[in-house]
Amino acid sequence: MAASMRLGRRTLFTALRALTQTPAGLQSSFRPPRESPRPAGWSRSAARPLYQSCRARAGVCPLKVQMPALSPTMEEGNIVKWLKKEGEDVAAGDALCEIETDKAVVVMESNEDGVLARILVQEGSRGVRLGTLIALMVSEGEDWKQVEIPALESVTPPTAAPPTAAPPTAGSAPPAAPALRQSVPTPLLRLSPAARHILDTHGLDPHQATASGPRGIITKEDALKLLSKASAAPPAAAAPAPSAPPAAPPAARPPHPPASAPARSAAPGTFTEIPASSVRRIIAQRLTQSKTTIPHTYACIHCDISGVMRVRKRLAEENIKVSVNDFIIKAAAVSLRELPAVNVSWSADGPQPLGFIHISMAVATDRGLITPIIRDAADKGLQEISSTAKALAQKARDGKLLPEEYQGGSFSVSNLGMFGISEFSAVINPPQACILAVGGSRTELSLSAEDTLQTQHTLTVTLSSDARLVDDELASRFLETFRSNLERPERMSLQA
């Protein structure tokens, strides 16, 4: 056995020696495989070839600027104005452009340093979806004119739809011809009742009339024009009169179906189509969502604001100007602090108590209604509420509200008293539970405790509440607390 092991070991060593001692002729004929040529600057790292291939194709790799989500409910935006031009240097935090969201016009800031190389979505573009590529930037020191524009670009989806339909029509020309033949021999004749009566009475062919009404309707004026043309040529009209029997018009009537159009149209209708802004569309969506998903309940109460008027007069003497709406906001905030069960919102998991009291104040602007927020209103004095409300209202009208200035309210107040409205009901702003609608004040006569007539200033407020969160009894207690706070303004100091 030992001899066989020695023999096997010797055979193995001989084979290894033969492999290592390759003949010279074999070595000269052996050549390693030639490597494919590499581009200049190539290295064996995994990232370097990708970077170099991007440079080889277009010269400079871009930094993409996409349409951001500037509010939680934003789905698309409008490019109002570009604040940087192509080729300008951009630092992190610089304003790139102004974007109209569903709430306001917001300035979009850059997140990186570089150069604005290409603007892909121009000023005035509307309905730009989130994530759409709107511009390209390059890093500092790179040639912005050599920026690579991505091949797949979905900036203008409406214009991309017609080309997709064009190739099938060009490639399948025979099917397009039958469709055209089907629409030609069946013209739909539309006549107004007055035009039909004139044509039937005088035996005129409606196909000879020129329709001038909306949607191709032959109007009374069109029939009278055809009648005047026919009467202006007596020889041509007299010859066919004997040959055409009087019963021809009834026989010709069935082929013309009755027109489903307005009874009379003296001239073609004209109108101007006004495109809805993003704010208007979002307002429509949220109002529809509110009225269809929130069970609204309403309760109103009359408040005597004679004490508010006296306090306002006294403050005006000290050159402190506050409005009745400032008292209302303060009274609502204090009432929410006294009744925290009303300071709730509805979420996917049900009622959610709120640990803050932020009053949303409805402001009417040219773009639509927006609700800037007075934060921690219960802890603010009347003078601070007044100055904050004026500043926010002006920013709302100028379209310069920041997202944090109109998001996150817990209770809304809408006041139409300055427009002469005595009382109204408002729509709840989801996910809030309530909104207080305030009407205008009026002077009334009332009996005092001494049974004497006296004048008092009265206004009516209406509370719209979500019945899932605030029932009728809780809404009544809130209104009673609100009236008590408003009628005793001394309880609400100037400073918290």
Secondary structure, 3 states (H helix, E strand, C coil): CHHHHHHHHHHHHHHHHHHHCCCHHHHHHCCCCCCCCCCCCCCCCCHHHHHHHHHHHHCECCEEEECCCCCCCCCEEEEEEECCCCCCEECCCCEEEEEECCCCEEEEECCCCEEEEEECCCCCCCCEECCCEEEEEECCCCCHHHECCCCCCCCCHHHHHHHHHHHHHHHCHHHHHHHHHHHCCCCCCEECHHHHHHHHHHCCCHHHCCCCCHHHEECHHHHHHHHHHHHCCHHHHHCHHHHCCCCHHHHHCCCCCCCCCCCCCCCCCCCCCCCCCHHHHHHHHHHHHHHHHCCEEEEEEEEECHHHHHHHHHHHHCCCCCCHHHHHHHHHHHHHHHCHHHCEEEECCEEEECCCCCEEECEEECCEEECCEECCHHHCCHHHHHHHHHHHHHHHHHCCCCHHHCCCCCEEEEECHHHCCCCCCCCCCCCECEEEEECCCEEEEEECCCCCEEEEEEEEEEEEEECCCCCHHHHHHHHHHHHHHHHCHHHCCCCC
